[in-house]
Structure formats: structure tokens, C-alpha cells
């Protein structure tokens, strides 16, 4: 199912955007936080959660947050990105999320 491939693809896009635009953030602390989110998203990418349809909405949310950081790098947009990563971690690691 091509929809199943969509979540990892969206996460890859989010990671690429953050890595490419993170260098444009003038505040070094914010740039470092954005980079940490990219690393966190990479760590989550291979989880079963993102190989299921359930991961698509959160992957899409991550890409939207990455787009927001790219277009308007600010403390608020980086915080929104961090919030998405936290949400992804809590859902991807939640008991019962992985269906075999």
C-alpha cells in the first residue's frame, strides 16, 4: 500500500527541511534545538508505528512544523517542532501501538 510508505517519506522530508534550514536560524541555541529534533525524528523513523497508517498524521504534522521553522525560524516554531517530536515519541512508544 503506497499510503504506508507515506509516513517515512514525510518524516524524511521534515528531517531534510530542518537540516537544510536549521543553519539559517540566527540564534545558535535555536539552531541546536532544531538539529536535535531532526536527530530525534531520525531515531523514530524506523519504528513500526511509521510503517502503519496510524503514523501518517503525525508524520504530516512533523513536516508542517518543519515547513513553519523553514519559513519563519523562531522560538515558537522550534517549540512547535519539539512538541510534535514529543507527541511522536509518546505515541510510537505507547504500549499497544505496535500491531503485528
C-alpha positions in Angstrom: 0.0 0.0 0.0 1.5 3.3 -1.1 0.0 5.1 1.9 2.2 3.0 4.2 5.3 4.4 2.6 4.0 7.9 3.1 4.8 8.3 6.8 8.6 7.6 6.5 8.6 9.8 3.3 7.0 12.7 5.2 9.4 12.3 8.1 12.3 12.3 5.6 11.0 15.5 4.1 10.7 17.0 7.6 14.3 16.0 8.5 15.7 17.3 5.2 13.9 20.7 5.7 15.1 21.0 9.3 18.7 20.1 8.4 18.7 22.4 5.4 17.1 25.4 7.0 18.4 24.9 10.6 21.6 26.6 9.5 19.7 29.7 8.7 18.5 30.1 12.2 20.5 33.0 13.6 20.2 32.0 17.3 22.7 29.2 17.8 20.7 27.7 20.7 17.5 27.5 18.5 19.6 26.0 15.6 20.9 23.4 18.0 17.4 22.6 19.2 16.1 22.2 15.7 19.1 19.9 14.9 18.2 17.8 18.0 14.6 17.5 16.7 15.9 16.3 13.3 18.1 13.7 15.1 15.0 12.7 17.2 12.9 12.3 14.1 15.6 10.1 12.5 15.5 7.8 15.6 11.7 7.5 15.4 11.6 6.9 11.6 12.2 3.2 11.6 9.7 2.3 14.3 6.8 0.1 13.2 4.5 3.0 14.1 5.6 4.8 10.9 5.2 1.7 8.8 1.5 1.8 9.6 -1.2 4.2 8.6 -1.5 5.4 12.1 1.8 7.2 11.7 0.8 9.3 8.7 -1.0 12.1 10.6 1.9 12.7 12.9 4.5 12.5 10.1 2.4 15.1 8.3 2.3 17.2 11.4 6.1 17.0 11.6 6.5 18.1 8.0 4.2 21.0 8.6 6.1 22.1 11.7 9.4 21.8 9.7 7.9 23.9 7.0 7.0 26.5 9.6 10.5 26.6 11.0 11.9 26.9 7.5 9.6 29.8 6.6 9.8 31.6 10.0 12.5 30.4 12.2 11.6 31.5 15.7 11.5 30.1 19.3 7.8 29.4 18.8 8.2 27.5 15.6 11.1 25.4 17.0 9.0 24.8 20.2 6.1 23.6 18.0 8.5 21.2 16.2 9.8 19.9 19.6 6.2 19.4 20.7 5.5 17.2 17.6 8.6 15.1 18.3 7.4 14.6 21.9 4.0 13.6 20.7 5.6 11.2 18.2 7.7 9.6 20.9 4.8 9.2 23.3 2.6 7.6 20.6 5.3 5.5 18.9 6.4 4.0 22.2 3.0 3.6 23.8 2.0 0.1 24.8 -0.4 -1.4 22.3 0.7 0.9 19.4 2.6 -1.8 17.6 0.2 -4.2 15.9 1.7 -7.3 14.4 
